[in-house]
């Protein structure tokens, strides 16, 4: 995850903390879907609701991704508790209406104007991202290349699972549900031109699941090692290459 995380969410911020909670939620849901046939014990149900509530109280975008994930896992029959969707939706709605009302009042008009607007989403996240100075455009293009590198590993993993005849097994279905949940939330352009890179941040764990499931044989080790080396080097430029720093002379 850190190698491909050039989105700037590694500092102490609400989203950084909420992302940690999201990974905990993802781990619990994966355990339920892949190891317990989607059945929720009272303990796991309580843990899911507690972590989800903490996410809702911390960061609105992360809570949208979490809510969408629970929805798609339920639709895919990977989580067999339909009431979980309605319960988490109620928690989200109550918090937004009663606690986060000032936030909604401030963002309501621009959010409704751009809600699920694919054209606006592509304009802000792709076209405008590669404009500007030569240095800025260069870093943006390199970020696109690194994103394609990470995505290609996931595609290779899915192709391998397909050749094994296990593309409809629980692990690929879990990954497809996770990526679909991200695709649903991504066009919500409340974050403007930062939405696509945040969607990538939430998509990386699902790519990692595919890689672990399909590329765990020794013959794939050179491929994974090479991708990590390239990603680690590119990370230095994609993460810091567009930042401005004050130069401090040796005499100072």
Secondary structure, DSSP 8 states (H G I E B T S, - for coil): --TT--SS--SSSHHHHHHHHHHHHHHHHHHHHHHSTT---HHHHHHHHHHHHHHHHH-HHHHHHHHHHHHHHHHTTSS--THHHHHHHHHHHHIIIIISHHHHHHHHHHHHHHTT-HHHHHIIIIIGGG-SSHHHHHHHHHHHHHHHHHHHHHHHHHHHHHHTT-TTSHHHHHHHHHHHHHHHHHT-GGGGGGHHHHHHHHHHHHHHHHHHHHS-SGGGHHHHHHHHHHHHHHHHHHHHTT-------TT-
